[in-house]
Amino acid sequence: MSESYDFDVAVIGAGPAGYVAGIRAAQLGAKACVIEKGELGGVCTNVGCIPTKVLWRTAELMLEAGHMDESGLDLSEVRLNWPAVSARRESITGTLRKGIASLLSGNGVELLRAAASFTGPHTLGLEGAEGERQLSAEKVIVATGSRPVELPVAPFDHEVIIDSSDAVTARELPESVVVIGGGYIGVEFASIYAACGVEVTVIEMLDRLLPDMDEDCAREVVKVLKKSGAIIHTGTRLEEVRKDEGGVRAGLSDGKEASGRQMLVCVGRRPDCEGLAVQEAGLETAENGGLKVNRHMQTAVPHVYAVGDVAGGPMLAHVGSREGVVAAAHATGALTAAMDYAVVPACVFARPEIATVGLTAQQARERCEDVVVRKFPLRALGKAHITGDLDGLVKMVADGRTGQLLGVHIAAVGASSLLGEAALALQLECTAEELAQTIHAHPTLAESLRETAEG
């Protein structure tokens, strides 16, 4: 690549999209740097995917401990030690950050600890602990992530009205919490809180929780949440917030009131271009605050790419990582590299887990004249009786004319472990019959896929 720049590829942001892009660019022969003003790993490693699952693992064990008597074990003295949970979370995220640093170094990527902003189409201004400097790059990949959406009626004070990052890093659990938002983030936190003995109220504006997920699968999670004592309001808006000595009171659109020691607001995230000065590169942000891109992850300025949450696509770490690979490949000369969002797996870590890939039945019917839907209840599976996890189902959506699988939706404890097979089946355009003919080991949860495919 050109020798007239300091770097062939400069990446702004070291989350899953950014550090993967930097590493891939270097592997493809580019002189690459990754610029990060905060912790390596971005939201995912530090206050998102990883630490929330650490907390969920503790919550899962609390739930399992409550049913150990069914397996002949007496664990009546189980007590939650939240400081120890927090210490474990910090240890794990610290280990993973070191791993990212090692990967960057091992692949010859220069890591620059600084805040970056555009000063021109090919130049960046850096400001960090070592002062200010300028650098130039032939290609720039923006991977600055996203931030929580703030409600005007409930601005964050990060003590009583908190965001997901505050909840993850909390040193103690509240006695009670009002969760605003019933998407996957809200439901995951509600599940953690409820399993750990916190009084939970969930407020969702739409008519059901997890509105983007298969309705049958979402219903299984709601059923368990309600069993745990959570109070759920759907079709309800937050209209008023009052803080007092006891915490916070929420006035709702149905005339009711919810109260808690804290209010966790998780009504989505928005792309974060703050401080980037993208106009200096000839760019404008979209209405959602992000950068519009094409299938190659190029912005309106062809040598500037955007990947991960800032690009406005599915806000999932694994999607961002793939976008990073595509952008790096295209930036280094593989001009056919392009994103395909047809098969994007997603999980909700609750009780039971939800794992989904492809079209829902409703989406399939909007695209195909003939759609076949097959369901299999987990309680018909031997493995479910062994583990005692009987709640849940597997649901497959297929083209009725060709038999090709269009979507797989699973609600089960351990559902996320089945998602790889389901995603591969869709990627390879398998039919339900082909999946049914595949021998699965017995007794396993994976048998539920074959059983569903057989119909």
Secondary structure, 3 states (H helix, E strand, C coil): CCCCCCEEEEEECCCHHHHHHHHHHHHCCCCEEEEECCCCCHHHHHHCHHHHHHHHHHHHHHHHHCCHHHHCCCCCCCCCCHHHHHHHHHHHHHHHHHHHHHHHHHCCCEEEECEEEECCCCEEEEEECCEEEEEEEEEEEECCCEEECCECCECCCCCCEECHHHHHHCCCCCCEEEEECCCHHHHHHHHHHHHCCCEEEEECCCCCCCCCCCHHHHHHHHHHHHHCCCEEECCCCEEEEEEECCEEEEEECCCCEEEECEEEECCCEEECCCCCCHHHHCCCCCCCCCCCCCCCCECCCCCEEECHHHHCCCCCHHHHHHHHHHHHHHHCCCCCCCCCCCCCCEEECCCCEEEEEECCHHHHHHHCCCEEEEEEEHHHCHHHHHHCCCCCEEEEEEECCCCEEEEEEEEECCHHHHHHHHHHHHHCCCEHHHHHCCCCCCCCCCHHHHHHHHC
